[in-house]
Amino acid sequence: MGHSSPLNWIHSLILNARWLCMGLLTVAFIIGVNQRAVCAQDTELRFGEDVPPEVEEVYQRGLNWLVENQAEDGGWSGSRTGRGGGVGNSGITGMCIMAFLASGEDPNFGKYHKNICAAVRSIIRGQDQKTGFLPNSMYHHGFAMLGLSEVYGVLDDDLVWQGEADAKNKRTIGEALELAVRCATTSQKNNQWGAWRYSPQANDADTSVSGAVLMGLLAARNAGIKVPDDAMDKALEYFQKMTTKQGSVGYSGIGGGGSKNLQAISALVLSIGHRKDVAQYEGLTKQVTGSIEYPGNSYPFYFRYYMAQALFQADFDSWKKWNRLTMRQLKDQQSDDGSFKSGHGEAYGTAMSMLALALNYRFLPIYER
């Protein structure tokens, strides 16, 4: 017969429908698996996995040391002993504030609430009320601005000054930040390079100091403080000029040469400043991802602090490899009292070492990718 029977036609239709359903289910399964893989990777990148016990141990011992060595004025010193007042060391105090916040401590009601509030008061009281300068150099100004930016919006200003009878320099965190931003942008306008060096009045610039100030400005803008776009653009253009397409970064004057430290900080500011599309960033990415086992130089704390963030922004898998190596190194280097000894004092060494591991926690807004 030339035609199929109705039963054969129905049977064929059922088989085709079954194959179609199986095909659709297979496609859905593959898409679902891929979506779960992407979501799992995205979740791990954003929130991390369980924090390794080695990191928890190093971090807790470091926090204990910071608590025990905080000065009466709320700050930390840059002296080799780590003791003494925080006046003139606003940047070190700013990094210590970040170290407390980085592991997720509640600044309002947490265990270290009083330490954080005292540190914030120390920075604000030490600020020049007229110029907004946070002493004692633009390095300190940048790091202090970064610390204030990360605590701004999560710490109640009323709690900062609670029980404090002294009304001198009693400003809110936001007011202090606005003054600090104004100081940085005014300094930049008077600088021929559109960047910064040690003094607010300096007319020359270098990538190291400029990186510290620029990260403070980027954090302030992320926190909601108004930062002029042209200030951001000029600073980022300075870093592009100082960086070759191969990823070499000059310290001052012209691009090229430089150290691994400068490559890490240039990679960081270009990524946070949304310049990952420029040729210089591609070269920097190759440099930092190729330096995972680099032993460091005469500024190891500075290097590890910036390398952690540069790698995390550039390549997550490279950061994970570097993080495993670094956490073992820091565990071995930590003193019995929980501190890290450095040429710039124990408070500096301790805070910077803790922050080199802080991406395991993923709490600070400036660490978001």
C-alpha positions in Angstrom: 0.0 0.0 0.0 1.2 3.6 -0.7 0.0 5.0 2.6 0.8 4.2 6.2 -2.0 3.1 8.4 -3.3 5.5 11.1 -1.7 3.3 13.8 1.8 3.5 12.1 1.4 7.2 11.7 0.5 7.6 15.4 3.4 5.4 16.4 5.8 7.4 14.3 4.5 10.6 15.8 5.0 9.3 19.4 8.6 8.2 18.6 9.4 11.6 17.1 7.9 13.4 20.0 9.9 11.2 22.4 13.2 12.0 20.5 12.3 15.6 20.5 11.7 15.6 24.3 14.9 13.7 24.9 16.8 16.2 22.8 15.2 19.1 24.6 16.0 17.6 28.0 19.6 17.0 26.9 20.0 20.6 25.8 18.4 21.8 29.1 20.7 19.5 31.1 23.8 20.8 29.3 22.7 24.4 29.7 21.9 23.8 33.3 25.3 22.2 34.0 27.1 25.1 32.3 25.0 27.6 34.2 25.7 25.9 37.5 29.4 25.8 36.6 29.4 29.5 35.8 27.3 30.3 38.9 29.6 28.2 41.0 32.7 30.0 39.7 31.1 33.4 40.1 30.0 32.6 43.6 33.4 31.4 44.6 35.0 34.5 43.0 32.6 36.9 44.8 32.2 35.2 48.1 35.1 32.8 48.4 35.1 29.3 49.8 35.7 28.4 53.4 38.5 30.5 54.8 41.6 28.3 55.2 42.5 27.6 58.9 46.0 28.9 58.3 44.5 32.3 57.3 42.2 32.3 60.3 45.1 31.6 62.6 47.4 34.3 61.2 44.6 36.8 61.1 43.4 36.3 64.6 46.9 36.5 66.1 47.4 39.7 64.1 44.2 41.2 65.4 45.2 40.4 68.9 48.5 42.1 68.4 46.9 45.2 67.0 44.5 45.4 70.0 47.3 45.1 72.5 49.5 47.7 70.7 47.0 50.4 69.9 48.1 53.7 71.4 46.0 55.8 73.8 45.1 58.2 71.0 43.7 55.3 69.0 46.4 55.1 66.4 49.4 53.0 65.6 53.0 54.1 65.2 55.4 53.7 62.4 58.2 53.1 64.8 60.1 49.7 64.9 58.4 48.8 68.1 55.0 49.5 66.8 54.1 51.4 70.0 53.5 55.1 70.5 50.9 57.5 69.2 49.3 57.5 65.8 49.8 61.3 65.1 51.7 61.7 61.9 51.1 58.0 61.0 47.5 58.3 59.7 48.2 55.9 56.8 49.3 53.1 59.1 46.2 53.7 61.3 44.1 53.6 58.1 45.5 50.2 57.1 44.9 48.9 60.6 41.3 49.9 60.4 41.0 48.0 57.1 42.6 45.0 58.8 39.8 44.9 61.4 37.1 45.4 58.8 38.5 42.9 56.3 37.5 39.8 58.2 33.9 41.0 58.6 34.0 42.5 62.0 31.0 44.6 62.8 32.4 48.1 63.5 29.2 49.2 65.4 28.7 46.4 67.9 31.4 43.8 67.2 34.3 42.6 69.4 36.6 45.3 68.0 34.1 48.2 67.9 36.0 50.3 70.4 39.3 49.8 68.6 37.9 50.8 65.3 36.1 53.9 66.7 39.3 55.0 68.5 41.3 54.6 65.3 38.8 56.6 63.3 38.9 59.4 65.9 42.7 59.4 65.7 42.7 60.0 62.0 40.1 62.7 62.1 41.8 64.5 65.0 45.1 64.4 63.2 43.7 65.9 59.9 44.5 69.5 59.0 41.2 71.2 59.3 42.0 73.8 56.6 43.7 71.8 54.0 42.3 68.3 54.7 45.8 66.8 54.7 46.2 63.5 56.6 49.9 63.5 57.8 52.7 62.9 57.5 53.1 62.4 53.7 50.8 61.8 50.7 51.6 58.0 51.2 49.8 58.3 54.6 47.1 60.6 53.1 46.2 57.9 50.5 46.2 55.0 52.9 44.2 57.0 55.5 41.7 58.1 52.9 41.3 54.4 51.9 40.7 53.3 55.5 38.1 56.1 56.1 36.4 55.2 52.8 36.0 51.5 53.7 34.6 52.4 57.1 32.3 55.2 55.8 28.7 54.1 55.6 29.1 51.1 57.9 30.1 52.9 61.1 27.6 55.1 62.9 29.2 58.6 63.4 27.4 59.0 66.7 29.2 55.9 68.0 32.6 57.2 66.9 32.3 60.2 69.2 30.2 58.7 71.9 31.4 59.7 75.4 34.1 62.0 73.9 33.9 65.4 75.7 36.6 66.9 73.5 34.9 68.6 70.6 38.2 69.5 68.8 38.1 68.3 65.2 34.9 66.5 65.9 33.9 65.8 62.3 31.9 63.0 60.7 33.7 60.4 58.6 32.0 61.9 55.5 33.2 65.4 56.3 36.8 64.2 56.9 36.7 62.2 53.6 35.4 65.2 51.7 38.3 67.3 53.1 40.8 64.6 52.2 39.5 64.3 48.7 39.7 68.1 48.3 43.3 68.0 49.5 44.3 65.3 47.0 42.6 66.9 44.0 44.1 70.4 44.9 47.5 68.8 45.1 47.0 67.1 41.8 45.9 70.3 40.0 49.2 72.0 41.1 51.3 69.0 39.9 52.7 69.1 36.4 52.2 65.4 36.0 48.6 65.3 37.2 49.7 62.9 40.0 51.4 63.0 43.4 54.6 62.6 45.4 55.5 62.9 49.1 54.3 66.5 49.8 50.9 68.0 48.9 52.9 70.9 47.4 55.2 68.6 45.3 55.5 69.4 41.6 57.0 66.0 40.7 55.3 62.6 40.9 56.0 58.8 41.2 53.9 55.8 40.6 54.2 54.4 44.2 52.8 57.5 46.0 50.4 58.2 43.2 49.0 54.6 43.5 48.3 55.1 47.2 46.5 58.4 46.7 44.6 57.1 43.6 43.3 54.0 45.5 42.1 56.3 48.3 40.2 58.4 45.7 38.8 55.4 44.0 37.6 54.0 47.3 36.1 57.4 48.3 34.2 57.5 45.0 33.0 54.0 45.5 31.7 54.9 48.9 29.6 57.8 47.5 32.0 60.8 48.0 32.1 63.1 45.1 35.4 62.9 43.2 35.8 64.9 40.0 36.0 62.7 36.9 38.9 64.8 35.5 40.9 64.0 38.6 40.4 60.2 38.0 41.1 60.5 34.3 44.3 62.5 34.8 45.7 60.1 37.4 44.8 57.0 35.3 46.4 58.6 32.2 49.5 59.2 34.3 49.7 55.4 35.0 49.2 54.6 31.3 52.0 56.9 30.4 54.3 55.3 33.0 53.5 51.8 31.7 54.7 50.3 28.5 52.6 47.8 26.4 54.9 45.1 27.7 53.9 45.9 31.3 57.1 47.6 32.4 56.3 50.5 34.8 58.5 53.5 35.4 58.9 55.0 38.9 59.1 58.6 37.9 59.6 60.7 34.8 59.1 58.2 31.9 57.6 54.8 31.5 59.5 51.5 31.5 61.8 49.7 33.8 60.7 49.7 37.5 60.0 46.9 39.9 57.5 44.1 40.4 55.9 46.3 43.1 55.1 49.0 40.5 53.7 46.5 38.1 51.4 45.3 40.8 50.1 48.7 41.7 49.7 49.9 38.1 47.7 46.7 37.3 45.5 47.3 40.3 44.7 51.0 39.7 44.0 50.3 36.0 41.6 47.5 36.8 39.8 49.3 39.6 39.7 52.4 37.4 38.0 50.4 34.6 40.9 50.5 32.2 41.3 46.8 31.6 40.7 47.4 27.9 44.0 49.3 27.4 47.1 47.7 25.9 49.1 48.5 29.0 46.8 46.4 31.2 47.3 43.3 28.9 51.1 43.6 29.4 50.7 44.1 33.1 48.5 41.0 33.4 51.2 38.9 31.8 53.8 40.4 34.1 51.9 39.8 37.4 50.6 36.4 36.5 54.1 35.4 35.5 55.4 36.5 38.9 53.5 34.2 41.2 56.6 32.6 42.7 58.6 35.9 42.8 60.3 36.0 46.2 59.9 39.7 46.7 62.5 42.4 47.3 63.4 45.0 49.9 59.7 46.0 50.3 58.0 42.6 50.7 55.0 43.8 52.7 54.2 46.4 50.2 54.6 43.9 47.3 52.4 41.2 48.8 49.7 43.8 49.7 49.4 45.0 46.1 50.1 41.7 44.4 47.2 40.1 46.1 44.8 42.6 44.7 46.4 42.8 41.3 46.2 39.1 40.8 42.7 38.8 42.1 41.6 41.4 39.6 43.6 40.0 36.7 43.3 36.3 36.9 41.4 34.4 39.7 43.2 31.1 39.2 46.6 32.8 39.4 45.5 34.5 42.6 44.5 31.1 44.1 48.0 29.7 43.4 49.7 32.8 44.8 47.4 32.8 47.8 48.4 29.3 48.8 52.1 30.1 48.6 51.7 33.4 50.5 49.6 32.0 53.3 52.3 29.5 54.1 55.1 32.1 53.9 53.2 34.5 56.3 52.4 31.7 58.7 56.1 30.9 59.0 57.1 34.6 59.3 54.6 35.7 61.9 56.2 36.3 65.3 55.1 34.5 68.4 53.3 37.6 69.6 51.3 37.8 66.3 53.2 40.7 64.7 55.2 40.9 61.6 58.5 42.8 61.9 59.3 45.3 59.2 61.6 48.2 58.5 58.6 50.5 58.9 57.5 49.1 62.2 55.4 46.2 63.4 52.1 47.8 63.0 52.8 48.4 59.3 54.1 44.9 58.8 51.2 43.3 60.6 48.4 45.3 58.9 49.9 44.8 55.4 50.4 41.1 55.9 46.9 40.6 57.1 45.5 42.6 54.2 47.5 40.5 51.8 45.4 37.6 53.0 42.1 39.5 53.3 40.8 38.5 49.9 40.1 35.1 51.4 37.2 36.9 53.3 35.9 39.1 50.5 34.3 41.7 52.8 36.0 45.0 51.9 34.2 46.9 49.0 37.5 47.9 47.4 38.3 44.2 47.0 35.2 43.6 44.8 36.0 42.3 41.3 
